[in-house]
Amino acid sequence: MTASDLTHVTADGRRVVVAAALERRGRLLAARRTRPASVAGRWELPGGKVEPGEDPAAALVRELREELAVDTAVVGRVSGPRDGDWPLDATSVLRVLRVRIERGDPDPHPAVAHDEVRWLSPREIASVDWLDADIAPAAAAAARLDTWVDFPSGAVEGEGVVTVVSPRADGRVAVVVDRTPFHPLDHGWPDQEGDTGLLAGRPVLDSLTGALDDAGRLLVDGEVDVRRGDPGRTWTVAHLLDAAHAPAVGDVVALSVDAARRTSLSRGHSACHLAALALNQATARFWSKEPPRRDSRGFPFLDQIAIQVSRIRPDAAYDAYRCGKSLRKAGFDAAAFLAERAVVADEANDLLAGWVARGAVSRIDTGGDPTLTAHRQWFCDVPGGPAVIPCGGTHVTDVALLGAVRVDYLPTAEGFEVLTTVG
């Protein structure tokens, strides 16, 4: 008998049953059984038996296609206490695999084995009557959902359930909760600093992006070795506290962000985006070809095409741009722009003054996704807009609140930098 013939059983001969921790927008799918009669009306993680010689992941994809009419991809595992599996009975184990819908209708349709499906948030997991064997796996699967964040709405207070407490080498501890108002530093594009504040009345020294792997290890900031949003990881906000102030897993804690610091960073971020729009518009005449892309207002998107570094500071921002050979080949006359940069800066500052004086609603759209990895966009109703820029940061609600925004363009060895100030 070959190894492939044994994929439907464990090393100690137990039959493998696969179940899906099917995730979407921070929610877990539960399915209500219709048969057999002894379990009808109770809820489970959907799945089924692995056939002899069948790969467990392939078996789960097949079962979900047959039972719920969805095409899925397995992205990880929810490890259990028996060599990574969950005990079912004396002869079988449950293997719970993390799954994402790959294509097709994002809302599964129950077939013969189920009569209803529900997407449950982490705090709704206990709201259905799970099969006994699925209670613990479902709770563990819920703990692998991406953190829900409230900072896109401007929230600075909230309440969370502690899910991870991870000691750090520097003597601090990283605390993860299921839901938080804290904005973390992004490990891939660290433009806006992480929020500080209080967790359970204790100082949060920093907040960083974290990622949980299938072994349950919390990787933070520079330790994260994949791009933000990789479905193989659980994406979290890591609140850094002094180790002496660590809460316990399961604690319900109050969270409050340093509102004054958040406000000053939000002003800096909104001003940075306005400066990018002004840069695009004021430099449009330096393009001799159709640009590689245009912004939402129709101007050549120099900001996104050439930007190398962006740093949001309290009531300010710093951006660095590269004007290399590829930009020149694309049709941008960097030499002419730099020669006229003082005039261009005056044009940009006139635009900024007009926009701030007029006022314009500013908001972040999450597309209905409450998690840290949502594809968020900044919308602002400036003239000729709306302005739309992908953004993971925080912002003011109206650009009139900025009072004034000014930019200065300075040449560098590689191109130029933009210094943006507020007020």
C-alpha positions in Angstrom: 0.0 0.0 0.0 1.5 3.4 -1.0 1.5 6.6 1.1 -1.1 8.1 -1.2 -3.5 5.3 -0.3 -3.4 6.3 3.3 -4.4 9.9 3.0 -7.8 9.1 4.2 -6.5 7.8 7.5 -4.1 9.0 10.2 -0.8 7.3 11.2 -2.7 5.5 13.9 -5.4 4.3 11.6 -8.2 6.8 12.3 -10.5 7.9 9.5 -10.1 11.5 8.4 -13.1 13.7 8.1 -12.4 17.2 6.7 -14.2 20.4 7.7 -14.0 23.9 6.4 -13.2 27.0 8.3 -14.6 29.0 5.4 -13.7 32.7 5.9 -15.0 35.9 4.3 -14.7 39.5 5.5 -13.9 38.4 9.0 -16.7 36.0 9.3 -16.9 32.2 9.5 -19.5 30.0 7.7 -21.7 27.7 9.6 -24.1 25.2 8.0 -27.3 23.7 9.6 -27.7 19.9 9.2 -30.8 18.3 7.8 -29.7 14.7 8.4 -29.5 12.2 10.0 -32.4 12.9 12.2 -30.3 12.7 15.4 -28.4 15.9 14.4 -31.0 17.7 12.2 -31.2 21.4 13.1 -27.7 21.6 14.6 -24.8 23.5 13.1 -21.4 22.4 11.8 -18.4 23.4 9.8 -19.2 22.0 6.4 -17.2 19.1 5.0 -17.2 15.4 4.7 -15.1 12.1 4.5 -11.9 11.7 2.7 -12.0 8.9 0.1 -9.2 6.3 -0.1 -6.2 7.8 -1.9 -7.7 11.3 -1.9 -5.8 14.3 -0.7 -7.7 15.8 2.3 -7.5 19.3 0.9 -8.8 18.1 -2.5 -11.5 16.2 -0.7 -12.7 19.4 1.1 -12.7 21.4 -2.1 -14.8 18.6 -3.7 -17.2 18.4 -0.7 -17.8 22.2 -0.7 -18.5 22.2 -4.4 -21.0 19.4 -4.0 -22.7 20.6 -0.8 -22.5 24.4 -1.2 -21.9 25.0 -4.9 -18.7 27.1 -4.2 -15.2 26.8 -5.7 -12.6 27.2 -2.9 -8.9 27.1 -2.1 -7.4 25.8 1.0 -5.1 28.4 2.6 -4.2 26.9 6.0 -5.2 24.8 8.9 -6.9 25.2 12.3 -4.7 22.9 14.4 -6.3 20.6 17.0 -5.0 18.7 20.0 -4.4 15.3 18.4 -1.4 15.7 16.1 -3.1 18.8 14.6 -6.5 17.1 14.2 -9.7 17.2 16.4 -11.0 14.0 18.0 -14.4 12.8 16.8 -14.8 9.3 18.1 -12.8 6.2 18.7 -12.3 5.6 14.9 -12.1 9.1 13.3 -10.7 12.6 13.6 -11.8 16.0 12.2 -9.2 17.9 10.2 -10.2 21.6 10.0 -8.7 23.5 7.1 -8.9 27.2 6.5 -10.6 27.9 3.2 -11.4 31.0 1.1 -13.9 31.2 -1.8 -11.8 31.4 -5.0 -14.5 32.4 -7.5 -18.2 32.4 -8.2 -21.0 33.4 -5.9 -19.6 34.5 -2.5 -22.8 33.3 -0.8 -22.9 29.5 -0.6 -26.2 27.8 -1.3 -27.2 24.9 1.0 -28.0 21.6 -0.7 -29.4 18.3 0.6 -27.3 17.9 3.7 -28.0 21.5 4.9 -31.0 23.8 4.9 -29.3 27.1 6.0 -25.9 28.7 6.1 -24.8 31.8 8.1 -21.8 34.0 8.2 -20.9 34.5 11.8 -18.7 37.2 13.3 -16.2 36.2 16.0 -18.7 37.3 18.7 -21.6 35.4 17.1 -20.0 32.0 17.1 -21.9 30.9 20.2 -25.2 32.0 18.8 -25.9 28.7 17.0 -26.3 25.2 18.4 -23.1 23.5 17.2 -22.7 19.8 17.0 -20.8 18.7 20.0 -17.7 17.8 18.0 -17.7 21.2 16.3 -17.9 23.4 19.3 -14.1 23.6 20.0 -13.0 23.6 16.4 -15.4 26.4 15.6 -14.1 28.5 18.5 -10.6 27.9 17.3 -11.5 28.8 13.8 -13.1 32.0 14.9 -9.8 32.9 16.7 -8.1 32.7 13.3 -10.3 35.4 11.7 -8.6 38.7 10.8 -8.9 41.4 13.4 -11.9 43.7 13.1 -10.9 47.4 13.1 -12.9 50.5 13.8 -10.4 53.2 12.9 -11.7 53.7 9.4 -14.8 55.3 10.9 -12.7 57.6 13.1 -13.4 55.6 16.3 -10.9 56.1 19.2 -12.6 53.9 21.8 -13.8 50.3 21.8 -13.9 47.0 23.6 -12.1 43.7 22.6 -11.7 40.2 23.7 -8.0 39.2 24.2 -7.1 36.3 21.8 -3.3 36.3 21.9 -0.7 37.4 24.4 2.8 37.0 23.0 6.0 37.9 24.9 8.6 39.8 22.9 12.4 39.6 23.1 12.6 43.3 24.2 10.6 42.7 27.4 7.3 43.9 26.0 4.2 41.9 25.2 2.1 41.9 22.1 -1.6 41.7 22.8 -4.2 40.8 20.1 -7.9 41.4 20.5 -10.8 40.4 18.3 -11.8 44.1 17.6 -9.9 47.3 18.1 -10.0 51.1 17.3 -6.2 51.2 17.1 -4.5 51.9 13.7 -1.3 49.9 13.4 1.9 50.6 11.5 1.8 48.7 8.2 4.8 46.5 7.8 4.8 46.7 4.0 4.1 50.4 3.5 4.9 52.1 6.9 3.6 55.5 6.1 1.5 56.3 9.2 2.7 55.5 12.7 0.7 53.2 14.9 -1.7 54.6 17.5 -0.8 54.7 21.1 -3.2 54.9 24.0 -4.6 52.5 26.7 -5.6 48.9 26.8 -7.4 47.9 30.1 -6.1 51.1 31.5 -2.5 50.2 30.7 -0.3 52.2 28.3 -0.1 50.9 24.7 3.4 51.8 23.7 2.9 51.1 20.0 0.6 49.3 17.6 2.0 47.2 14.8 0.7 44.8 12.1 0.9 41.2 13.2 0.3 37.9 11.4 -0.5 34.5 13.0 0.8 31.4 11.2 -0.8 27.9 11.4 1.5 27.0 14.3 -0.1 29.9 16.3 3.1 32.0 16.3 2.5 35.8 16.2 4.9 37.5 13.8 5.1 41.3 14.2 6.2 44.1 11.9 9.6 43.2 10.4 9.1 39.5 11.3 6.2 39.2 8.9 7.7 37.6 5.7 4.6 37.8 3.4 2.6 40.7 1.9 -0.2 42.2 3.9 -3.4 40.3 3.2 -1.8 36.9 2.3 -4.7 34.5 3.0 -2.4 32.0 4.6 -2.0 34.2 7.7 -4.4 35.7 10.2 -3.9 39.5 10.2 -4.0 41.3 13.5 -3.2 44.5 15.3 -0.5 43.8 17.9 -0.8 46.2 20.8 2.6 46.5 22.5 2.5 46.8 26.3 5.0 46.5 29.1 5.1 42.8 30.0 4.1 43.6 33.6 0.8 44.9 32.3 -0.2 41.9 30.2 -3.9 40.8 30.3 -5.0 37.2 30.0 -6.4 35.4 26.9 -10.2 35.7 27.2 -10.2 39.0 29.1 -12.7 41.6 27.9 -10.7 44.9 27.8 -11.5 48.5 27.1 -9.3 50.2 24.4 -8.8 54.0 24.0 -6.6 55.7 21.5 -4.6 58.9 22.2 -7.2 61.1 20.4 -5.0 64.2 20.1 -2.1 62.2 18.5 -4.5 60.4 16.2 -6.1 63.7 15.1 -2.7 65.3 14.3 -1.7 62.2 12.3 -5.1 62.2 10.5 -4.5 65.9 9.5 -1.1 65.0 8.2 -2.5 62.0 6.2 -5.3 64.0 4.6 -2.9 66.8 3.8 -0.6 64.3 2.2 -3.3 63.1 -0.1 -4.4 66.6 -1.1 -0.7 67.4 -1.8 -0.6 64.3 -4.1 -3.7 65.5 -6.0 -2.2 69.0 -6.3 1.1 67.5 -7.5 -0.7 65.5 -10.2 -2.6 68.5 -11.5 0.2 71.1 -11.3 2.6 68.8 -13.2 0.2 67.6 -15.9 1.8 69.9 -18.5 5.2 68.2 -18.2 3.9 65.0 -19.8 4.6 64.5 -23.5 2.9 61.1 -23.7 -0.2 59.4 -22.3 0.9 58.6 -18.7 0.9 55.0 -17.5 -2.1 55.8 -15.3 -4.3 58.7 -14.4 -5.9 59.6 -11.0 -9.6 59.7 -10.4 -9.8 63.3 -11.5 -8.2 62.6 -14.8 -4.7 64.0 -14.2 -1.5 62.0 -14.8 -0.9 60.1 -11.6 2.7 61.2 -11.0 2.3 60.5 -7.2 1.6 56.8 -7.6 3.9 56.4 -10.6 7.1 57.8 -9.0 6.6 57.7 -5.2 9.3 55.8 -3.3 8.8 56.8 0.4 5.9 58.3 2.3 5.9 59.2 6.0 3.0 60.7 7.8 3.9 63.0 10.7 1.8 65.0 13.1 0.4 67.8 11.1 2.9 67.1 8.3 4.0 64.6 5.7 7.2 63.7 3.8 7.2 62.1 0.4 10.1 61.1 -1.8 9.9 60.5 -5.6 12.3 59.0 -8.1 12.6 60.5 -11.5 14.6 57.8 -13.3 15.0 56.6 -16.8 11.7 54.7 -16.8 9.8 57.9 -15.9 11.5 59.9 -18.6 10.7 57.2 -21.2 7.1 57.3 -20.0 7.1 60.9 -21.1 7.6 63.0 -18.0 10.1 65.9 -18.3 11.6 65.8 -14.9 14.3 68.4 -15.7 11.7 71.0 -16.8 9.6 70.3 -13.7 12.6 70.7 -11.4 13.7 73.9 -13.1 10.2 75.4 -12.6 9.5 73.8 -9.2 9.0 77.1 -7.4 6.3 78.1 -9.9 4.7 74.6 -9.7 4.7 74.8 -6.0 2.9 78.1 -6.1 0.3 76.5 -8.4 -0.1 73.6 -6.1 -0.4 75.8 -3.0 -3.1 77.9 -4.8 -5.1 74.7 -5.5 -4.6 73.5 -1.9 -5.8 76.9 -0.5 -8.9 76.8 -2.6 -9.8 73.2 -1.6 -9.3 73.8 2.1 -11.3 77.1 2.0 -14.1 75.5 0.1 -14.2 72.4 2.3 -14.8 68.8 1.2 -16.1 65.7 2.9 -13.3 63.2 3.5 -13.9 59.5 4.4 -12.6 56.0 4.2 -14.6 53.4 2.3 -14.0 49.7 3.3 -16.4 48.1 0.9 -18.2 46.6 3.8 -15.2 44.7 5.0 -14.5 45.3 8.7 -11.2 43.6 8.9 -7.6 44.9 8.9 -7.0 43.6 5.4 -9.9 45.3 3.8 -9.2 47.1 0.5 -9.8 50.6 1.9 -10.0 53.8 -0.2 -9.9 57.5 0.7 -12.8 59.5 -0.9 -12.8 63.3 -0.9 -15.2 65.6 -2.8 -12.7 68.1 -4.1 -13.6 70.0 -7.3 -13.4 67.8 -10.3 -13.7 64.8 -8.0 -14.4 62.7 -6.3 -10.8 62.1 -5.4 -10.1 58.4 -4.8 -6.8 57.1 -3.4 -6.1 53.6 -2.0 -5.3 54.2 1.7 -5.0 52.2 5.0 -4.6 55.2 7.2 -6.9 57.7 9.2 -8.2 61.0 8.0 -10.1 64.2 9.0 -13.8 64.2 8.2 -13.6 67.5 6.2 -10.6 69.1 4.7 -11.7 72.5 6.0 -10.5 71.2 9.4 -7.0 71.4 8.1 -7.0 75.2 8.2 -4.2 75.5 5.7 -2.0 73.1 3.7 1.3 74.1 2.1 3.9 72.1 0.0 7.5 72.7 -0.9 9.3 70.8 -3.6 13.0 70.1 -3.1 15.4 68.4 -5.5 17.2 65.2 -4.5 19.9 63.0 -6.1 17.2 60.6 -7.3 14.3 63.1 -8.1 12.5 65.3 -5.6 10.9 65.4 -2.2 7.7 67.0 -1.1 7.4 68.6 2.4 3.7 69.1 3.4 2.7 71.1 6.4 -0.7 71.7 8.0 -1.9 74.9 9.7 
